[in-house]
Amino acid sequence: MSCNMLVFNHKEFFWKRTILMLLIAFLLIPAGQAQRRVSGTNIHYEEGDWISYSNTRYVNSLAIGTQYVYFATTGGITRYDIFQSRWNFPFTTSNGLPSNNILTVAFDVGTSHLWCATTEAVCYYNPGSRRWRTLYYDELGMSGGPVTSIGFSEHQIWLVTAEGQTFVASKSDMEFIKETLRTSEDNKDSIIWFGEKGFVPLTLPQFFLPDGIIFFPGPDRTYLQDFKLRQFDFSYYAVDPWQTLWFGTRGWGAGNANMRTQNMRLLPFGLIGQDVHALASDGSGLWIGGVQHSDPIKGITYWDQKHNTWKYFEARYLTRMRSDDVTSIAPDGRYVWFGTLDGLVCYIRSKNQWYSYTVFDGLSDNYIYDVIVDSQSVWIATEDGLDRIDKHSIDKGSPIIEHITNPADKVTVFDIELDRQQLWAGTNYGIYFYDTVKRIGGYYRGPNGPGARIVTAVSANNDQVWFGTLTGVEVYDRVHRVWKGPPERRFATNLPVITIKATDKAVWVGTEQAVYKYDKQRRTWRLFTTEDGLLDNTVQAILPAGDYVWFGTPKGLTRFYWNAPYRID
């Protein structure tokens, strides 16, 4: 794809470029690497170094353990602490699982091992070592489809496939052999089953729920219906020793109910949609947004980290919220601003009200790539230019939108960054800079740096401004007014940069194939992929948070403990 093509046909540059580069990257991966299997937890990391969150609203089965209730979802294994009544972090591919689509989950009381099954393997977690191990079906000599039931007797582990074939192994050696139906039937009274064979149908009472949600029990179908008339089938349920019913649904996640009082509640957890294109912290929690292409349920996620609660906002059910296809987020006290594919959206938290601004209000274009705020202004990067909204005019109810770039330029602004009174913008015409005090700006046309090349990302830190391009990074020393070139070029990426974040100690660069970290002190590059703990190699959003850093990917949100004192990357 040439630069000229990108300049003249850039309406969907943000998305087409990503898809194209992913296809190229896939074709260039060696066959051995493409088929590499995950054997379990990456031994170079400790548990908690990589933690990921995705869409866990679709539950396949569950298992009640001694401390947690485990839910097998399409986004990993979620864990609800029975005694503390709170969610703990989930187990995903970041922890060593081969897939996040978990079909069956089981807990062995005798060993305290947690087991699960995916379409290609069974896995078990040792709480002593805090490590997962993966056993692939073909390596075990198993056939008959994926495992749908897992059982435990005193000394043995039992697996039953979708076609009804039974395999058994001693807990001491994990060597599975095929057994006859007769053998398993002879042991059926001593086996505790989970999954398909562990499900016990019950005649459920009429449970009561808040917020207009209705429970419909039935012999053929049990489901919940919300006030929007959407229906969510029960996929699995089980009762614990304290007479609490734990259940999973297809689309609304997990919940529990008191069998005595007949009160039911939902337990929201995870992202409403797995794609994460934007994330921002407001000091109390994370705002998370993305573009969900196929899921009928989509929206914006707010994770209140202080109270560990999750809340969702869906545009189709909120007045004046024009779009929830989010590309950028900027919390600003009582306001939260969202750049979307169809306008600028503002949420007034104190009033729980939403407002949207489009070309009819004066925006250069409805397609917004980035939004940032300062004490006086809201700055908007759009498909057709850079705009500014006077915050005082918003408070008065009549927003005044000013076009910063010349509308005749038809410049696409991909990313913007405030650096004191200077605003830097990455555009399809190169770098645009604007003095927010003197109110003057222009395009950089020097011989060094990116010149007139497309600049996709910008990040300023101290005396340096980092720019992402279609062929890597460039660094500008704004104090000495010199271009320093790509640091340690032999380690740097030549891939198109999606996003970049510079901090005091490190610079993070998101691409379609990995996230790169530049260590400023050691002057070295290090790349991280799914083999380390990312949910996906395409990193679309980065949020540094002290010793941690958050990554937004097409498959969810990942937190990395990058500055762990016991590890040097």
N, C-alpha and C positions, 0 to 999 in steps of 0.2 A: 504494500500500500504506500503510494508516494505521498510526500508532503502536500503537493498540489491538490491531490485528490481530497486530502483531509481538509484543506483550506476551503475548497469550493463545495464540498459535500460533507459538512460536519454536523448536520442536524442530529445524527445519532452516533457521533464520534465516540462519545463516552462508552457506549455499549458495543458498537461494532468492533472497535479496536480490541476490546477485551476478548470477544468471541474469536476473532481472527487469530490473536496471539496464542490463545489457548489451543486452537487447532494446530498451529505451527509447532507449539511446544510439544504437543502430544506426538506429532509425527517425528520429531527430533529425538525423543526419548529412546535410548537403547532398549531392545526387547527385554533384556534381563532386568533392567530397572523398572520398566513398566509393569512387569509381572511380580515384582518383589512383594513378598508376603510379610505381614506383621506377625511376629512370633509371640508378642506380649509387650509388657511395659518396657520402655526404653530405659536401660540400666544406667544411663548417664544422668538421669534426673531423679529427683525425689518426688514422692506424691505431693501434689499441690503446686509443683513448679508450673505445670500446664493444666489449666482448668477451662472447660468449654461449655457453652450453653447454646442450645438450638431450639427448634420447634419440637416440644414434647407433648403436644396436645393429643396425639394419636397413640393410645395405649393398646398393646397387644396382649399382655398378661401381667400378673403381679405375684409377689411372694412375700409372705409375712415372716420376718426374721425375729431375732431376740431384741434388737434395738431399732431396726429400721423396717419400714415397708418398702419393698423394691418394686418399681414399675418398669416393665419392658416397653419402651416406646420407640417411635421411629427416629428419635433424636438422642438415643442412649438410654442408660439406666438411671432413673431418678430415684432419690432416696429421701424418705420422709422419716424424721426421728420421732418415734412413738412417744417418748417420755418428755422431750422438749417441745413437742408440737411445732416443729419447724423443718424446713428443707435444708439438706446439706448439699454440697456440690455433687453433680452427677458424674457417672462414669461414661466416658465416650472414647472415641478413637484417640483423643489426646492422652488417655491413660493406658492405651495399649490394645483396645478392642479392634477387631478387624473391620467392623462396620458399626454405624450408629443405629441401624435398623435391627432392633433386638426383638426376636420372635417369642422367646421364652426366657423366664428368669426363675431361679430356684435357690433355696437356702438350705444348706446341710447343717442341722443343729449339732450333729456329732463332731464335725470338724470346724464349724463356723466358716466354711468356704462358701462363697457366692458363685453360683454357676449361671451361665446364660447360653443361648443358642442364637446364631444368625443363619443366613441362608447358606453359608459356606463353612461354618466351624462351630464348635462348642468351646467355651472359655471358662476358666475358673479363677477366682480371686482369693489369694492367701492373705488374710488380715494381719498375719505376723510379719511377712515381708512387704506387705502392701504392694504386691505386684500381681499383674494378670499374666496368665499363660494361655496361649491359643492352640487348640487341637483341631486341625483341618480334617474334614470328613474323608477326603481322598487319601490323606496320609494315614488315617486310622483304618483304611480299607472299608469304610462305611458307604452304603448306598441306600437308596430308598427315599431320597429327598431330605429336606432339612429336619432337624430334630424339633418335635412339637411337644414332647413330654420328657421331663427329667425327674428321676426318682432316686431315693436313698433308702437303703436298708442299713443294718448295723455296720457291715464291712464292705458293702458294694455300692456302685453307682450304676443306675439304669438309664438308658436312653432309648426313646421310641421315635421313629421317623414318621414323616407324613404318610408313608405307605404302609405303616404298621410293623416295620421291622424293628426288632429289639436287640440292643447291644448292652453288654454288662462288663464292668471292670472292677477289680479290687481297688479300694481306696489307697492302697499302699503302692501300687505300681502303675495305675491308670492305663493298663493294657486292655483295650476293649475287644471283645469277641462277640460274634453273633450268637444269639440264643434263640431257642424255639419259643413259640407262644406258650407251650406247656410249661417250660421252665419258669417263665415270668408269672404264669398263673399260680404255680405252686408257691411262689413267694409273695403273692399279691397282698397278703395280710400284713407282711412285715415291711412293705415298701411305702414310703411317704412320697406321694406324687405331686409334681407341680406342672403347670402348663395345661395342655389339653386333658390329660388323664387326671389332673388334680382339681379340675373344676367341678364343683358340686352345685347343681341348680337348686335354688331356694324359692319359696313362695314369699316374696318380699311385701312388706306392708306399704301403705301410702305415706311415704316420707314427706316432710315439709321443708321447703327451701325459701330463702329470702329473695328479694328483688324480682318478684314476678316469675320465677322459674318454677316449672311444674314437672313433677315426676310421674311417669307412666309405667307402672309395672305390668308385666304380662307374661303368659306362658311361652309365647312365641317371640315376643320382642319387648325389651325393656329400654326406655330411653328418657332423656330430659328434653324439655322444650323451653326456650327462653322467650322473653317478651317480644322478640323479633320473629317469633314463630319458626325459628330454626330448631331442628331436632338432632340430637346427638345420642347414638345408640350406646348402650353399655357393651363393652367388649369383654370384661372379666370382672369378677368380684370374689371376695373371700371374707370370712368372719374370723376375728382374732379372739383370744381367750377372754377378753374384756367385753365381749359382745359389741364390738365395733365393726361395722361393715366397711371394708375398703373396696373401692371400685375404680375402674378406668373406663374411659369413653373413647369414641371415635370422633375427635375434634374438639373436645372440651377438657381434656386432661384428666386429672385424678380428683378424688374426693373421698369423704368418709361419712358415715351416718351412725347414730346411736340407735341400736336395735330396741332399746327400752323406751327412750323418749320419742323416737321416730323423727328426730331432727337431723337433717342432712346439710352438708356444706361442701362447697367446691374449694379446691386447693390450687389456685393458679400458680404456675411455675414455668419459667422459660420464656422464649420469644414467641410472639404471635406469628411471626414468619421468619424463616431461617436466613434469608438474605440480609446482610448488614452492610449498608453503604455509608451510614453515618452514625456516629455516637458522640455524646458529649456529657460531661458531668456538671451538675448544678450544686455540688457540695454535699448533697444528701443522697443522691442516686444517679443512675445513668438513664439518659434518653437514647433510645436505639431505634433506628429506622432503616428502611431498605426498599427495594423494588421487588415485589412478589409477583411473579409472572403467571403462576398456575394455581396457587392455593386460593380457593374461594373465600377463605377467611384471611384478611390481611389488615394491617394497620401499624400503629406506632406503639412501641413498648416502653413503659417506664418502670424501672426496677428501683424501688426504694431500698437502698442497701442498709440503711439504719434499722429498718424494721423488717427487712428481708421479705418484702411483699412485691407483687407484680401487678401492674395495671395496664390495660390496653385501650387504645383509642382507634376506632374504625370510622373512616370518613363517610362511608355510606349511611351511617346512623347518627352523624353529628351535624347539626345545622351550621352552615357557614364554613365547614372544614371541606375545602374543595378537593384536596388530594391527600393521600397518605403514602404515595410513592416518593419516598424521601431520599434526597441526595446530600443534605447537610442540615446540621442542627446548631443553634446558638442560644443557650440559656442566658437570660438577662434579667435577673431578679424576679419581678412579678410576671415577666413575659418569657415565653420560649418561642423562638423563631425557627421555622422549618422551610428550607428550600426544597421544592418538589418539582416533579415533571410537569406540573400544571399550576404554577403560581407560587406566591409566597404566602405561607400560613403562619398565623400568630395565635398563640394560646395564652390567655390571661388566666393565670393560675388562681388568683383570689376569687374570681368570678366564675371559674370553670366555663369560660366562653371562648369560642373560636372565631377567627376572622381570616378572610383570604383576600389577597391583592393580586390583580392580574393586569394585562395590558390595558384593560378598560379603566384601571385606576392610575395608569401612567407608567407601568413597568415597560422596559424595552422588549421583553419577551417573557412568556410564561415558563419556558424551560430554564430552570435555575440550577446552576452547578454548585454554588457556594453562597453562604450568608454568614457575616460576622457583625459584631456590634462593638461600639465604644460608648462613652458617656453621653454623646450627643446624637449619634447616627446609627442607622442600620445600613450596612453595605451589602449589595446584592450583585453577584456575578451571574449574568444571564447569557443566553444564546446569542443575543444581539447587543451586548454592551454591559457596562458597569453602571449601576444605579445607586442612589443614596436616598434614604428616607430620614427626614428630620424627626427625631423622637418626640420633640415638643408638639409637633403637629399631630402625632398619633394620639397623645393624651387629650388633645382638643377635639379629636374625632374626625379630623379632616387631614389625612396624611398627605404630605407634600413630597412628591417623588421627583428627584433631580437626576438627569442623565449626565454622568461624569465623562464618559467617552463620547466622542462625536457620533451621533446616530448614523451619519452617513458612512462611517467606517464599517459598520456591520461586523464588528469584532466579537468573536466568541471568547468569553472570559471563563476559564476553567477553574481557577483557584485564586483566592485573595488572602492576604496576610497583612495585619497591622503591625508596624514596627515604629513605636513612638508616634510621631506625627506623619510618618511615611507609610503609604499603602502600596504594597507590591501586588501585581496581578500577573498571572500566567495566562497568556492568550494564544490564539492561533496565529498571531502576528509577532510573537515573541513576548518580551517583558514590557508591561505598562507600569509606570510609577506615578504616584500622585501625592502631592503635599497637601495634607488635610487642613493645614492652617492657612497656607498661602493660596490654596484652592487652585493650584496649577499642576499640570501633569503632561506626560508624553511617553512615546515609545523609545525603548533603548535600541540604538542602531550602531553600536560600536563594533569593532572588529573582533573583540574577544567575547568570551561567554557564549551564550546560545544565539546571539545575534537576532535574526528574524525568524529563527526556528520556533516550532510549536513548543510552548512551555505548559506542561500539564499540572504542575504542583509547585507550591512555594511554602517555605517555612523559615522564619527568622529567629535567631538566638544570639544574644549578646552582640558581637560585632560582625557576625556572619549571616548572610542570607543564602539559603540553599534552594536551588531550582531543579525540578524534575523535568526531563525532556523525553522525547521518544527514543533517545539513545543513551540514557543514563542521567547523571547529575552534574551540575555546575555550582561552584561556590564563589560568592562575591564578598569581599572584605569592604564593608561600607565605610569604615573609618579611614582606611588608606586609599579607598576607591580603586581597588585593583581586583581583577579576576584571578582566583587561585587555581582554577581548573579542577577537574575531578580529583579528589584526594586519593592517594595510593591507587593510581589507575589500574595497576595490575590485579587488584582485588575487586575493583568496582564492577558493577553490572552494566551491560550495554543494552539491557531490556528497557522497554517503555516504562516510565514511572507512573504509577497510578496516584500515589499519595506519598508525602514526605513530612516527617516531624523531627525537628532539631531540638535537642535538650542540652543541658550543660555538659553531660558526660557522653552522650551518644546521639547519633542521628539514625532514624529508622526510615527505611525506604521500602514501600510496598509495590510489588510488581505482580505480573500474572503467574510467575513461577516460584516465587519465594518472597520472604521479607528479609531485607538486609539490615544489619546493624554496623554502623561505623563507630568504633571506639576512638574517641578523640585523643585520649591519653596515649594509648598504644599505637594509634594510627593504623589500625587493621580493620578489615571487613570480615564479617561472619554472616553466613546465610542460615536461615531457619525454614524448614519445610514441614510437611505432614509427618515425616519421620521423626521430627523433634516433638511435635505436639500440636501444630496447626490443624484446624479442621479442614482447611483447603489451602492450596498453595497460592491462590489469588487473594491478595490482601488489598482491600478496598478502602479501609479506614484504620487509622492509628490514633490511639489516645494514651500518651504517657501519663503515668500516675506514680511518681516516685520510684520505688524499687520495682514496680510492676509496670507492665504496658499491656494495653488492650488492642486486639486486632479484630477488625470486622472483615468477614469473608462471605462468599456466597452460601456457605453451609452453616453459618452461625458466628458466635462471638467467642473469642479465646483470650484468656488472661495468662500472661507469662511473667513468672518471677525472675526477671532477667538479672537482677543485681543480688542474687543469693550469695551470702558470704562463703558458703561451702563449695561454690562452683565457679570456675573461670571458663567462660565461653571463648 
